[in-house]
Amino acid sequence: MPDVLCLGETMAMFVPAEPGPPAEVTTWHRTVGGAESNVACHVAALGLRPAWVSAVGDDAFGTAVVSTIASFGVDVSGVTVDPERPTGLYVKERDASGSPVRYYRRGSAASGMAPALLDGLVLDGVRVVHTSGITPALSDSCLALMRRLMGAPRTFTLSFDLNWRAPLWTGRDPSVLRELASAADIVFVGADEAKLVWDVEEPARIRALLPAPATLVVKQGAAGATLVEGDTELFQPALTVDVVEPVGAGDAFAAGFLWATLAGWSPRRRLRAGHLRAATALRTHHDVGPSLPDAYVYAMLDASEAEWAAAYVTGESS
């Protein structure tokens, strides 16, 4: 039985294998990308037992997606293969200005997920189910799936990351994101995302919009993150990191925070665990990068404020 079950779409991802403007690149690396499976892979690296549930097409990309995620030690037995719909595609157009991304996921296998998917899941014994605001944007049936999951009686902690993707909501009503977030136990939201979706960005104002979740984590980019839980509101600065690319850092943060939460750690330790895991994604062009040394991680979890502020995580070591 997995400790953490992650539900959501993962796509075949292509990144340039050579420098230059995207229009001139002729060689690409094929890998995979998906918010929820990223969390599952990071959780596996942290020593927990994760599972990833989704749907892929009956094609080479779907086979590659499933085998790649399984290679991280993630249980993929809950992934279904759709004989009609294709696996979604995700392209990073890396250039000097950053990494614009393009999604080709309309009509994908994962967009065909529906509430019946939950009938085949055994959730007794699962400690955390992690989802995001991406899935309800994929289709009406995916929204119905999320509503059923959020509304069902549960014996696990339900984690929800807003994961705002504006292009996915064209022609759809994003107001449901507040409904879904309000039904979760742990909510992750970027301050910049909250500003775009709800026109608020301060942790206290986001909390006023989402009073129900037991735990609210507001990610504030390179500045840090704020935990709002009960009477506690705690800000923890982020580590200084030699950033290669920011894509995927939010998923890594969520994994680190969930790992620390399941360990029963203090609010500050949980936030630090999130930042430490996010650093592994910031140091690479891939969504899941090499882990920091365990000795460094545990030393930094209990470092003084001065030691934490002085830390610098490079692209090679810490």
Rosetta blueprint (number, residue, H / E / L):
1 M L
2 P L
3 D L
4 V E
5 L E
6 C E
7 L E
8 G L
9 E L
10 T L
11 M E
12 A E
13 M E
14 F E
15 V E
16 P E
17 A L
18 E L
19 P L
20 G L
21 P L
22 P H
23 A H
24 E H
25 V L
26 T L
27 T L
28 W E
29 H E
30 R E
31 T E
32 V E
33 G E
34 G L
35 A H
36 E H
37 S H
38 N H
39 V H
40 A H
41 C H
42 H H
43 V H
44 A H
45 A H
46 L L
47 G L
48 L L
49 R L
50 P E
51 A E
52 W E
53 V E
54 S L
55 A E
56 V E
57 G E
58 D L
59 D L
60 A H
61 F H
62 G H
63 T H
64 A H
65 V H
66 V H
67 S H
68 T H
69 I H
70 A H
71 S L
72 F L
73 G L
74 V L
75 D E
76 V L
77 S L
78 G L
79 V L
80 T E
81 V E
82 D E
83 P L
84 E L
85 R L
86 P L
87 T L
88 G L
89 L E
90 Y E
91 V E
92 K E
93 E L
94 R L
95 D E
96 A L
97 S L
98 G E
99 S L
100 P L
101 V E
102 R E
103 Y E
104 Y E
105 R L
106 R L
107 G L
108 S L
109 A L
110 A H
111 S H
112 G H
113 M L
114 A L
115 P H
116 A H
117 L H
118 L H
119 D H
120 G H
121 L L
122 V L
123 L L
124 D L
125 G L
126 V L
127 R L
128 V E
129 V E
130 H E
131 T E
132 S E
133 G L
134 I L
135 T H
136 P H
137 A H
138 L H
139 S L
140 D H
141 S H
142 C H
143 L H
144 A H
145 L H
146 M H
147 R H
148 R H
149 L H
150 M H
151 G H
152 A L
153 P L
154 R L
155 T L
156 F L
157 T E
158 L E
159 S E
160 F E
161 D E
162 L L
163 N L
164 W L
165 R L
166 A H
167 P H
168 L H
169 W H
170 T L
171 G L
172 R L
173 D L
174 P L
175 S L
176 V H
177 L H
178 R H
179 E H
180 L H
181 A H
182 S H
183 A L
184 A L
185 D L
186 I E
187 V E
188 F E
189 V E
190 G E
191 A H
192 D H
193 E H
194 A H
195 K H
196 L H
197 V H
198 W H
199 D L
200 V L
201 E L
202 E L
203 P H
204 A H
205 R H
206 I H
207 R H
208 A H
209 L H
210 L L
211 P L
212 A L
213 P L
214 A L
215 T E
216 L E
217 V E
218 V E
219 K E
220 Q L
221 G H
222 A H
223 A H
224 G E
225 A E
226 T E
227 L E
228 V E
229 E E
230 G L
231 D L
232 T E
233 E E
234 L E
235 F E
236 Q E
237 P E
238 A L
239 L L
240 T E
241 V E
242 D L
243 V L
244 V L
245 E L
246 P L
247 V L
248 G L
249 A H
250 G H
251 D H
252 A H
253 F H
254 A H
255 A H
256 G H
257 F H
258 L H
259 W H
260 A H
261 T H
262 L H
263 A L
264 G L
265 W L
266 S L
267 P H
268 R H
269 R H
270 R H
271 L H
272 R H
273 A H
274 G H
275 H H
276 L H
277 R H
278 A H
279 A H
280 T H
281 A H
282 L H
283 R L
284 T L
285 H L
286 H L
287 D L
288 V L
289 G L
290 P L
291 S L
292 L L
293 P L
294 D H
295 A H
296 Y H
297 V H
298 Y H
299 A H
300 M H
301 L H
302 D L
303 A L
304 S L
305 E H
306 A H
307 E H
308 W H
309 A H
310 A H
311 A L
312 Y E
313 V E
314 T L
315 G L
316 E L
317 S L
318 S L
